[in-house]
Amino acid sequence: MPDEDETRRQRIKALLERAENALSALRSTAVGHSRAIRLHFEREIHARNKDLALLDGPPGCSGNTSASTKKKQ
């Protein structure tokens, strides 16, 4: 299991780096691009950082609070 976590962490870090580089390149262009493209990369970066935080969290704490796991009152 730790090997799977490390493999996943490396994959997420690679995706994060790719998105950060793309966003940086996008911001440095003179013409710029649409706001939607910038938003896409910003959201991808946020999601990858969140994935990494969940992987680095304490074991057994998935952070998943889906409605199916909550008791009905």
Biopython code that builds the backbone (N, CA, C, O; Angstrom):
import numpy as np
from Bio.PDB.StructureBuilder import StructureBuilder

atoms = [
    (1, "MET", "N", (0.813, -1.202, 0.000)),
    (1, "MET", "CA", (0.000, 0.000, 0.000)),
    (1, "MET", "C", (0.857, 1.267, 0.000)),
    (1, "MET", "O", (0.535, 2.206, -0.728)),
    (2, "PRO", "N", (1.939, 1.331, 0.791)),
    (2, "PRO", "CA", (2.763, 2.548, 0.757)),
    (2, "PRO", "C", (3.356, 2.811, -0.624)),
    (2, "PRO", "O", (3.520, 3.966, -1.016)),
    (3, "ASP", "N", (3.680, 1.744, -1.372)),
    (3, "ASP", "CA", (4.201, 1.930, -2.724)),
    (3, "ASP", "C", (3.149, 2.554, -3.633)),
    (3, "ASP", "O", (3.463, 3.403, -4.467)),
    (4, "GLU", "N", (1.902, 2.130, -3.470)),
    (4, "GLU", "CA", (0.816, 2.701, -4.271)),
    (4, "GLU", "C", (0.626, 4.184, -3.938)),
    (4, "GLU", "O", (0.405, 5.007, -4.827)),
    (5, "ASP", "N", (0.716, 4.512, -2.643)),
    (5, "ASP", "CA", (0.579, 5.907, -2.232)),
    (5, "ASP", "C", (1.708, 6.754, -2.805)),
    (5, "ASP", "O", (1.477, 7.869, -3.273)),
    (6, "GLU", "N", (2.928, 6.224, -2.768)),
    (6, "GLU", "CA", (4.069, 6.978, -3.296)),
    (6, "GLU", "C", (3.949, 7.154, -4.806)),
    (6, "GLU", "O", (4.262, 8.223, -5.330)),
    (7, "THR", "N", (3.502, 6.125, -5.506)),
    (7, "THR", "CA", (3.302, 6.222, -6.951)),
    (7, "THR", "C", (2.242, 7.268, -7.266)),
    (7, "THR", "O", (2.406, 8.076, -8.180)),
    (8, "ARG", "N", (1.162, 7.245, -6.509)),
    (8, "ARG", "CA", (0.087, 8.218, -6.723)),
    (8, "ARG", "C", (0.575, 9.634, -6.409)),
    (8, "ARG", "O", (0.268, 10.577, -7.140)),
    (9, "ARG", "N", (1.338, 9.779, -5.315)),
    (9, "ARG", "CA", (1.877, 11.083, -4.935)),
    (9, "ARG", "C", (2.771, 11.637, -6.044)),
    (9, "ARG", "O", (2.689, 12.820, -6.375)),
    (10, "GLN", "N", (3.620, 10.791, -6.616)),
    (10, "GLN", "CA", (4.509, 11.233, -7.692)),
    (10, "GLN", "C", (3.722, 11.647, -8.927)),
    (10, "GLN", "O", (4.052, 12.636, -9.581)),
    (11, "ARG", "N", (2.670, 10.877, -9.244)),
    (11, "ARG", "CA", (1.831, 11.209, -10.394)),
    (11, "ARG", "C", (1.120, 12.549, -10.185)),
    (11, "ARG", "O", (1.045, 13.368, -11.100)),
    (12, "ILE", "N", (0.600, 12.763, -8.971)),
    (12, "ILE", "CA", (-0.093, 14.017, -8.664)),
    (12, "ILE", "C", (0.881, 15.186, -8.723)),
    (12, "ILE", "O", (0.548, 16.251, -9.243)),
    (13, "LYS", "N", (2.087, 14.989, -8.190)),
    (13, "LYS", "CA", (3.090, 16.060, -8.232)),
    (13, "LYS", "C", (3.465, 16.402, -9.667)),
    (13, "LYS", "O", (3.672, 17.572, -9.991)),
    (14, "ALA", "N", (3.556, 15.396, -10.528)),
    (14, "ALA", "CA", (3.876, 15.646, -11.938)),
    (14, "ALA", "C", (2.753, 16.439, -12.605)),
    (14, "ALA", "O", (3.020, 17.367, -13.369)),
    (15, "LEU", "N", (1.509, 16.083, -12.325)),
    (15, "LEU", "CA", (0.375, 16.818, -12.883)),
    (15, "LEU", "C", (0.324, 18.249, -12.343)),
    (15, "LEU", "O", (0.009, 19.188, -13.075)),
    (16, "LEU", "N", (0.635, 18.402, -11.068)),
    (16, "LEU", "CA", (0.662, 19.719, -10.452)),
    (16, "LEU", "C", (1.732, 20.588, -11.094)),
    (16, "LEU", "O", (1.482, 21.750, -11.416)),
    (17, "GLU", "N", (2.908, 20.036, -11.278)),
    (17, "GLU", "CA", (3.999, 20.792, -11.895)),
    (17, "GLU", "C", (3.650, 21.193, -13.327)),
    (17, "GLU", "O", (3.945, 22.308, -13.757)),
    (18, "ARG", "N", (3.023, 20.276, -14.055)),
    (18, "ARG", "CA", (2.626, 20.585, -15.434)),
    (18, "ARG", "C", (1.619, 21.736, -15.466)),
    (18, "ARG", "O", (1.738, 22.643, -16.290)),
    (19, "ALA", "N", (0.634, 21.699, -14.576)),
    (19, "ALA", "CA", (-0.384, 22.749, -14.530)),
    (19, "ALA", "C", (0.219, 24.086, -14.109)),
    (19, "ALA", "O", (-0.127, 25.128, -14.667)),
    (20, "GLU", "N", (1.128, 24.060, -13.120)),
    (20, "GLU", "CA", (1.770, 25.294, -12.681)),
    (20, "GLU", "C", (2.616, 25.900, -13.800)),
    (20, "GLU", "O", (2.606, 27.114, -14.001)),
    (21, "ASN", "N", (3.345, 25.056, -14.523)),
    (21, "ASN", "CA", (4.163, 25.553, -15.638)),
    (21, "ASN", "C", (3.293, 26.138, -16.744)),
    (21, "ASN", "O", (3.621, 27.178, -17.315)),
    (22, "ALA", "N", (2.192, 25.473, -17.042)),
    (22, "ALA", "CA", (1.288, 25.969, -18.083)),
    (22, "ALA", "C", (0.678, 27.305, -17.676)),
    (22, "ALA", "O", (0.567, 28.216, -18.497)),
    (23, "LEU", "N", (0.285, 27.423, -16.414)),
    (23, "LEU", "CA", (-0.299, 28.673, -15.936)),
    (23, "LEU", "C", (0.741, 29.796, -15.955)),
    (23, "LEU", "O", (0.435, 30.926, -16.335)),
    (24, "SER", "N", (1.943, 29.483, -15.551)),
    (24, "SER", "CA", (3.012, 30.475, -15.566)),
    (24, "SER", "C", (3.297, 30.947, -16.989)),
    (24, "SER", "O", (3.437, 32.145, -17.233)),
    (25, "ALA", "N", (3.381, 30.018, -17.912)),
    (25, "ALA", "CA", (3.625, 30.374, -19.311)),
    (25, "ALA", "C", (2.467, 31.189, -19.862)),
    (25, "ALA", "O", (2.676, 32.129, -20.630)),
    (26, "LEU", "N", (1.267, 30.842, -19.482)),
    (26, "LEU", "CA", (0.078, 31.552, -19.943)),
    (26, "LEU", "C", (0.082, 32.990, -19.457)),
    (26, "LEU", "O", (-0.267, 33.904, -20.204)),
    (27, "ARG", "N", (0.478, 33.196, -18.200)),
    (27, "ARG", "CA", (0.491, 34.536, -17.625)),
    (27, "ARG", "C", (1.591, 35.399, -18.218)),
    (27, "ARG", "O", (1.469, 36.624, -18.256)),
    (28, "SER", "N", (2.674, 34.763, -18.685)),
    (28, "SER", "CA", (3.801, 35.548, -19.177)),
    (28, "SER", "C", (3.682, 35.923, -20.653)),
    (28, "SER", "O", (4.524, 36.654, -21.174)),
    (29, "THR", "N", (2.651, 35.434, -21.326)),
    (29, "THR", "CA", (2.490, 35.788, -22.733)),
    (29, "THR", "C", (1.928, 37.200, -22.843)),
    (29, "THR", "O", (1.148, 37.648, -22.002)),
    (30, "ALA", "N", (2.338, 37.876, -23.886)),
    (30, "ALA", "CA", (1.900, 39.261, -24.096)),
    (30, "ALA", "C", (0.424, 39.331, -24.460)),
    (30, "ALA", "O", (-0.289, 40.237, -24.027)),
    (31, "VAL", "N", (-0.026, 38.380, -25.251)),
    (31, "VAL", "CA", (-1.420, 38.407, -25.696)),
    (31, "VAL", "C", (-2.368, 37.912, -24.632)),
    (31, "VAL", "O", (-3.499, 38.388, -24.529)),
    (32, "GLY", "N", (-1.918, 36.964, -23.843)),
    (32, "GLY", "CA", (-2.792, 36.389, -22.832)),
    (32, "GLY", "C", (-3.826, 35.474, -23.460)),
    (32, "GLY", "O", (-3.915, 35.366, -24.683)),
    (33, "HIS", "N", (-4.569, 34.849, -22.654)),
    (33, "HIS", "CA", (-5.610, 33.946, -23.124)),
    (33, "HIS", "C", (-6.880, 34.224, -22.351)),
    (33, "HIS", "O", (-6.928, 35.095, -21.484)),
    (34, "SER", "N", (-7.889, 33.476, -22.680)),
    (34, "SER", "CA", (-9.171, 33.724, -22.038)),
    (34, "SER", "C", (-9.111, 33.401, -20.546)),
    (34, "SER", "O", (-8.306, 32.587, -20.095)),
    (35, "ARG", "N", (-9.956, 34.042, -19.828)),
    (35, "ARG", "CA", (-10.039, 33.838, -18.381)),
    (35, "ARG", "C", (-10.415, 32.393, -18.062)),
    (35, "ARG", "O", (-9.993, 31.853, -17.040)),
    (36, "ALA", "N", (-11.195, 31.775, -18.920)),
    (36, "ALA", "CA", (-11.631, 30.404, -18.694)),
    (36, "ALA", "C", (-10.444, 29.434, -18.668)),
    (36, "ALA", "O", (-10.423, 28.495, -17.872)),
    (37, "ILE", "N", (-9.476, 29.662, -19.526)),
    (37, "ILE", "CA", (-8.298, 28.789, -19.559)),
    (37, "ILE", "C", (-7.479, 28.969, -18.288)),
    (37, "ILE", "O", (-7.018, 27.994, -17.696)),
    (38, "ARG", "N", (-7.297, 30.234, -17.867)),
    (38, "ARG", "CA", (-6.562, 30.485, -16.626)),
    (38, "ARG", "C", (-7.283, 29.861, -15.441)),
    (38, "ARG", "O", (-6.652, 29.256, -14.574)),
    (39, "LEU", "N", (-8.598, 30.007, -15.403)),
    (39, "LEU", "CA", (-9.390, 29.413, -14.323)),
    (39, "LEU", "C", (-9.249, 27.902, -14.293)),
    (39, "LEU", "O", (-9.162, 27.306, -13.219)),
    (40, "HIS", "N", (-9.226, 27.283, -15.457)),
    (40, "HIS", "CA", (-9.069, 25.833, -15.549)),
    (40, "HIS", "C", (-7.770, 25.392, -14.869)),
    (40, "HIS", "O", (-7.770, 24.470, -14.054)),
    (41, "PHE", "N", (-6.664, 26.059, -15.211)),
    (41, "PHE", "CA", (-5.385, 25.695, -14.612)),
    (41, "PHE", "C", (-5.345, 25.994, -13.118)),
    (41, "PHE", "O", (-4.781, 25.216, -12.348)),
    (42, "GLU", "N", (-5.929, 27.099, -12.702)),
    (42, "GLU", "CA", (-5.963, 27.427, -11.275)),
    (42, "GLU", "C", (-6.761, 26.388, -10.489)),
    (42, "GLU", "O", (-6.373, 26.004, -9.386)),
    (43, "ARG", "N", (-7.861, 25.940, -11.056)),
    (43, "ARG", "CA", (-8.665, 24.911, -10.386)),
    (43, "ARG", "C", (-7.942, 23.573, -10.358)),
    (43, "ARG", "O", (-8.025, 22.837, -9.375)),
    (44, "GLU", "N", (-7.237, 23.261, -11.434)),
    (44, "GLU", "CA", (-6.474, 22.015, -11.463)),
    (44, "GLU", "C", (-5.379, 22.042, -10.399)),
    (44, "GLU", "O", (-5.160, 21.048, -9.707)),
    (45, "ILE", "N", (-4.697, 23.166, -10.270)),
    (45, "ILE", "CA", (-3.649, 23.300, -9.253)),
    (45, "ILE", "C", (-4.246, 23.139, -7.856)),
    (45, "ILE", "O", (-3.687, 22.443, -7.009)),
    (46, "HIS", "N", (-5.375, 23.783, -7.626)),
    (46, "HIS", "CA", (-6.041, 23.674, -6.328)),
    (46, "HIS", "C", (-6.427, 22.217, -6.035)),
    (46, "HIS", "O", (-6.232, 21.736, -4.919)),
    (47, "ALA", "N", (-6.964, 21.530, -7.019)),
    (47, "ALA", "CA", (-7.375, 20.139, -6.831)),
    (47, "ALA", "C", (-6.180, 19.233, -6.553)),
    (47, "ALA", "O", (-6.261, 18.350, -5.699)),
    (48, "ARG", "N", (-5.082, 19.439, -7.260)),
    (48, "ARG", "CA", (-3.878, 18.616, -7.034)),
    (48, "ARG", "C", (-3.296, 18.870, -5.653)),
    (48, "ARG", "O", (-2.853, 17.937, -4.984)),
    (49, "ASN", "N", (-3.293, 20.135, -5.217)),
    (49, "ASN", "CA", (-2.804, 20.437, -3.864)),
    (49, "ASN", "C", (-3.688, 19.778, -2.810)),
    (49, "ASN", "O", (-3.197, 19.299, -1.788)),
    (50, "LYS", "N", (-4.979, 19.757, -3.063)),
    (50, "LYS", "CA", (-5.911, 19.118, -2.135)),
    (50, "LYS", "C", (-5.673, 17.603, -2.108)),
    (50, "LYS", "O", (-5.698, 16.993, -1.039)),
    (51, "ASP", "N", (-5.445, 16.999, -3.271)),
    (51, "ASP", "CA", (-5.137, 15.569, -3.333)),
    (51, "ASP", "C", (-3.885, 15.240, -2.534)),
    (51, "ASP", "O", (-3.853, 14.255, -1.797)),
    (52, "LEU", "N", (-2.860, 16.064, -2.682)),
    (52, "LEU", "CA", (-1.618, 15.843, -1.940)),
    (52, "LEU", "C", (-1.843, 15.989, -0.440)),
    (52, "LEU", "O", (-1.296, 15.216, 0.346)),
    (53, "ALA", "N", (-2.636, 16.963, -0.042)),
    (53, "ALA", "CA", (-2.928, 17.158, 1.378)),
    (53, "ALA", "C", (-3.663, 15.955, 1.947)),
    (53, "ALA", "O", (-3.399, 15.547, 3.078)),
    (54, "LEU", "N", (-4.579, 15.383, 1.179)),
    (54, "LEU", "CA", (-5.300, 14.206, 1.645)),
    (54, "LEU", "C", (-4.374, 13.000, 1.775)),
    (54, "LEU", "O", (-4.519, 12.204, 2.703)),
    (55, "LEU", "N", (-3.432, 12.861, 0.858)),
    (55, "LEU", "CA", (-2.471, 11.760, 0.935)),
    (55, "LEU", "C", (-1.526, 11.929, 2.115)),
    (55, "LEU", "O", (-1.103, 10.943, 2.720)),
    (56, "ASP", "N", (-1.195, 13.165, 2.444)),
    (56, "ASP", "CA", (-0.262, 13.430, 3.531)),
    (56, "ASP", "C", (-0.931, 13.461, 4.899)),
    (56, "ASP", "O", (-0.253, 13.522, 5.925)),
    (57, "GLY", "N", (-2.264, 13.418, 4.916)),
    (57, "GLY", "CA", (-3.004, 13.472, 6.173)),
    (57, "GLY", "C", (-2.801, 12.216, 6.995)),
    (57, "GLY", "O", (-2.196, 11.252, 6.525)),
    (58, "PRO", "N", (-3.310, 12.222, 8.233)),
    (58, "PRO", "CA", (-3.176, 11.051, 9.093)),
    (58, "PRO", "C", (-3.906, 9.850, 8.513)),
    (58, "PRO", "O", (-4.960, 10.010, 7.897)),
    (59, "PRO", "N", (-3.362, 8.641, 8.700)),
    (59, "PRO", "CA", (-4.018, 7.436, 8.171)),
    (59, "PRO", "C", (-5.413, 7.267, 8.760)),
    (59, "PRO", "O", (-5.643, 7.551, 9.935)),
    (60, "GLY", "N", (-6.316, 6.812, 7.947)),
    (60, "GLY", "CA", (-7.684, 6.577, 8.393)),
    (60, "GLY", "C", (-8.560, 7.806, 8.334)),
    (60, "GLY", "O", (-9.761, 7.721, 8.590)),
    (61, "CYS", "N", (-7.992, 8.931, 8.006)),
    (61, "CYS", "CA", (-8.755, 10.176, 7.907)),
    (61, "CYS", "C", (-8.818, 10.569, 6.443)),
    (61, "CYS", "O", (-7.976, 11.327, 5.963)),
    (62, "SER", "N", (-9.808, 10.059, 5.737)),
    (62, "SER", "CA", (-9.889, 10.292, 4.301)),
    (62, "SER", "C", (-10.452, 11.659, 3.962)),
    (62, "SER", "O", (-10.245, 12.161, 2.858)),
    (63, "GLY", "N", (-11.159, 12.263, 4.902)),
    (63, "GLY", "CA", (-11.752, 13.557, 4.616)),
    (63, "GLY", "C", (-13.019, 13.438, 3.788)),
    (63, "GLY", "O", (-13.619, 14.448, 3.419)),
    (64, "ASN", "N", (-13.426, 12.219, 3.497)),
    (64, "ASN", "CA", (-14.614, 11.994, 2.681)),
    (64, "ASN", "C", (-15.824, 11.947, 3.592)),
    (64, "ASN", "O", (-15.947, 11.041, 4.416)),
    (65, "THR", "N", (-16.706, 12.900, 3.454)),
    (65, "THR", "CA", (-17.925, 12.931, 4.251)),
    (65, "THR", "C", (-19.118, 12.885, 3.324)),
    (65, "THR", "O", (-19.921, 13.817, 3.275)),
    (66, "SER", "N", (-19.225, 11.799, 2.594)),
    (66, "SER", "CA", (-20.325, 11.689, 1.648)),
    (66, "SER", "C", (-21.639, 11.497, 2.386)),
    (66, "SER", "O", (-21.667, 11.050, 3.533)),
    (67, "ALA", "N", (-22.704, 11.837, 1.721)),
    (67, "ALA", "CA", (-24.033, 11.741, 2.342)),
    (67, "ALA", "C", (-24.395, 10.305, 2.677)),
    (67, "ALA", "O", (-25.180, 10.062, 3.593)),
    (68, "SER", "N", (-23.829, 9.344, 1.940)),
    (68, "SER", "CA", (-24.167, 7.947, 2.190)),
    (68, "SER", "C", (-23.588, 7.434, 3.491)),
    (68, "SER", "O", (-24.086, 6.447, 4.033)),
    (69, "THR", "N", (-22.539, 8.080, 4.015)),
    (69, "THR", "CA", (-21.926, 7.609, 5.252)),
    (69, "THR", "C", (-22.504, 8.295, 6.473)),
    (69, "THR", "O", (-22.256, 7.858, 7.597)),
    (70, "LYS", "N", (-23.273, 9.364, 6.281)),
    (70, "LYS", "CA", (-23.875, 10.067, 7.411)),
    (70, "LYS", "C", (-25.188, 9.397, 7.796)),
    (70, "LYS", "O", (-25.918, 8.887, 6.946)),
    (71, "LYS", "N", (-25.473, 9.409, 9.099)),
    (71, "LYS", "CA", (-26.728, 8.834, 9.578)),
    (71, "LYS", "C", (-27.870, 9.797, 9.309)),
    (71, "LYS", "O", (-27.721, 11.014, 9.410)),
    (72, "LYS", "N", (-28.993, 9.231, 8.971)),
    (72, "LYS", "CA", (-30.190, 10.061, 8.800)),
    (72, "LYS", "C", (-30.794, 10.319, 10.160)),
    (72, "LYS", "O", (-30.862, 9.421, 10.999)),
    (73, "GLN", "N", (-31.228, 11.532, 10.375)),
    (73, "GLN", "CA", (-31.803, 11.864, 11.682)),
    (73, "GLN", "C", (-33.291, 12.020, 11.571)),
    (73, "GLN", "O", (-33.958, 12.301, 12.567)),
]
sb = StructureBuilder()
sb.init_structure("model")
sb.init_model(0)
sb.init_chain("A")
sb.init_seg("    ")
for serial, (resi, resn, name, xyz) in enumerate(atoms, 1):
    if name == "N":
        sb.init_residue(resn, " ", resi, " ")
    sb.init_atom(name, np.array(xyz, "f"), 0.0, 1.0, " ", f" {name:<3s}", serial, name[0])
structure = sb.get_structure()
